[in-house]
Amino acid sequence: MHALGVPTVVIPRKGPPGPARQAVEHRPSFRALVKWRTGCEGRIAHLKRRSGRDRTLLDGLAGARTWCGHGVFTHNLTKISGLAA
């Protein structure tokens, strides 16, 4: 990921971190991204449970974008209908 230009990589690893990894994980930018990622994962899980969404059957990046877009559209419609009621 660093070779692709991503400055802060926040991917969970198994096992206890070594001293170098601990130094990276205690940086404010790392901790902020972990919190952001945790919030995103919770929102996705909630949307999947509420609307019965499962894995996408569409292949490739275009399929993933379509599946995600439909999920966002579903979420927005749910919010709008709740506000309009």
C-alpha positions as CSV (number, residue, x, y, z in Angstrom):
1,M,0.0,0.0,0.0
2,H,2.8,2.4,0.8
3,A,4.3,1.8,-2.7
4,L,1.0,3.0,-4.2
5,G,1.2,6.2,-2.3
6,V,-1.1,5.6,0.7
7,P,0.5,7.5,3.6
8,T,-1.2,5.8,6.5
9,V,-2.2,2.2,6.1
10,V,-4.8,1.0,8.6
11,I,-5.1,-2.7,8.1
12,P,-5.5,-5.0,11.1
13,R,-2.8,-7.5,11.7
14,K,-2.7,-10.7,13.7
15,G,-0.6,-11.2,16.8
16,P,1.1,-8.6,19.1
17,P,2.7,-5.7,17.3
18,G,6.5,-5.2,17.5
19,P,8.1,-2.0,18.7
20,A,8.1,-0.4,15.2
21,R,4.5,-1.2,14.6
22,Q,3.5,0.1,18.1
23,A,5.1,3.4,17.2
24,V,3.0,3.6,14.0
25,E,-0.2,2.6,15.8
26,H,0.1,5.3,18.4
27,R,0.3,8.2,16.0
28,P,-2.8,10.4,16.0
29,S,-3.3,10.0,12.2
30,F,-3.4,6.2,12.6
31,R,-5.8,6.3,15.5
32,A,-8.1,8.7,13.7
33,L,-8.3,6.4,10.7
34,V,-9.0,3.4,12.9
35,K,-12.0,5.2,14.4
36,W,-13.2,6.3,11.0
37,R,-12.9,2.8,9.6
38,T,-14.7,1.3,12.6
39,G,-17.6,3.7,12.1
40,C,-17.8,2.9,8.4
41,E,-17.8,-0.9,9.1
42,G,-20.6,-0.4,11.6
43,R,-22.7,1.6,9.2
44,I,-22.2,-1.0,6.5
45,A,-23.1,-3.9,8.8
46,H,-26.3,-2.1,10.0
47,L,-27.4,-1.3,6.4
48,K,-26.8,-5.0,5.4
49,R,-28.8,-6.3,8.3
50,R,-31.7,-3.8,7.9
51,S,-32.2,-4.2,4.2
52,G,-31.2,-7.9,3.8
53,R,-28.2,-7.1,1.6
54,D,-25.7,-9.9,1.1
55,R,-22.6,-10.3,-1.0
56,T,-22.8,-8.8,-4.4
57,L,-23.2,-11.1,-7.4
58,L,-21.7,-8.5,-9.7
59,D,-18.1,-9.0,-10.7
60,G,-15.3,-6.5,-10.7
61,L,-14.9,-2.9,-9.5
62,A,-17.9,-1.7,-11.5
63,G,-20.1,-4.4,-9.8
64,A,-18.8,-3.3,-6.4
65,R,-19.5,0.3,-7.1
66,T,-23.0,-0.5,-8.3
67,W,-23.7,-2.6,-5.2
68,C,-22.4,0.1,-2.9
69,G,-24.3,2.8,-4.8
70,H,-27.6,0.9,-4.4
71,G,-26.8,0.6,-0.6
72,V,-26.3,4.3,-0.3
73,F,-29.5,5.0,-2.3
74,T,-31.4,2.6,0.0
75,H,-30.0,4.4,3.1
76,N,-30.9,7.8,1.7
77,L,-34.4,6.8,0.8
78,T,-34.9,5.3,4.3
79,K,-33.7,8.6,5.9
80,I,-35.9,10.8,3.6
81,S,-39.0,8.7,4.3
82,G,-38.3,8.9,8.0
83,L,-38.0,12.6,7.9
84,A,-41.1,13.0,5.7
85,A,-43.3,10.9,8.0
